[in-house]
Amino acid sequence: MAFSSLIRSTAAASPLLQASARSDLSPSPSHRFKVSSIGFGGNLNSFFGAAVSTKSSSLQKCNSRSIQPIKATATEIPPTIARSRSSGKTKVGINGFGRIGRLVLRVAIARDDFGVVAVNDPFIDANYMAYMFKYDSTHGGFKGTIRVVDDSTLEINGKQIQVVNKRDPAEIPWGDYGAEFVVESSGVFTTLAKASAHSKGGAKKVVISAPSADAPMFVVGVNEKTYKPSMDIVSNASCTTNCLAPLAKVVHEEFGIIEGLMTTVHATTATQKPVDGPSMKDWRGGRGAGQNIIPSSTGAAKFFRN
């Protein structure tokens, strides 16, 4: 299968190609994946904020020297966002209580600098929210306490969280609950126009947990320093982008990337089928996820072009 990734840069790519061709990097037949490939290129200097020379003499110089250890600036711990002590915890609302929304809530409960005050999901009532949050097939059971106070309130570790069931984000009264920041994790409202509906209910900032067609996208450790306070709606990009961008940044800052090709070996997603079934737009996508390696596509390259 196509597992190797090729990066054309101002440096010799042979070590990367040799490493990617190693047999021990190939997945065993017992593991099934979803495989996606993309190409990216263009002026990455403006994106990464790096001034990289791309002269042919640099290529010859890099080929003649041994590659030295690289300072992986892309993996440095991001700075803490300054917050007024008088404001206490940052209050957050969650729209969409699926996999991402539940994980955001778990993280929030474990931290003391921000807390979730309200959760909206039009398809899940309070009882089912409690059940899904308490038992997780991947991350295990919740170690704290959770109980349903009433149809509109959950109590987790002694703290109450409001439950809302609105389809239209403009109807969610975030302001009534004090939620200034909203995590948009429904997977539906991923554009600036759609996500801005949260502001009608009182939200001041929205973070989209998926790639966006027009909202500014950020990957921590890569370009979060380019964030401006005037950006009220931002995207955290995709899982593939969060894997690719830090690596691409290090390679680009050290050698300079002209264009590249990458392949992602992806875990099974919720949109795949457990057994063979019809998939009219993508015939191969209809194959059972547990028995097949399914070629697909990814939009991760859009992050670099934007």
Secondary structure by P-SEA (a helix, b strand, c coil): cccbbbbbccccaaaaaaaaacccccccccbbbbbbbbcccccccccccccccccaaaaaaaaacccccccccccccccccccccccccbbbbbccccaaaaaaaaaaaacccccccbbbbccccaaaaaaaaacccccccccbbbbbccccccccccbbbbbbbcccccccccccccccccccccccccccccccccccccccbbbbccccccccccccccccccccccccbbbcccaaaaacaaaaaaaaaccccccbbbbbbccccccccccccccccccccccccccccccccccccccccc
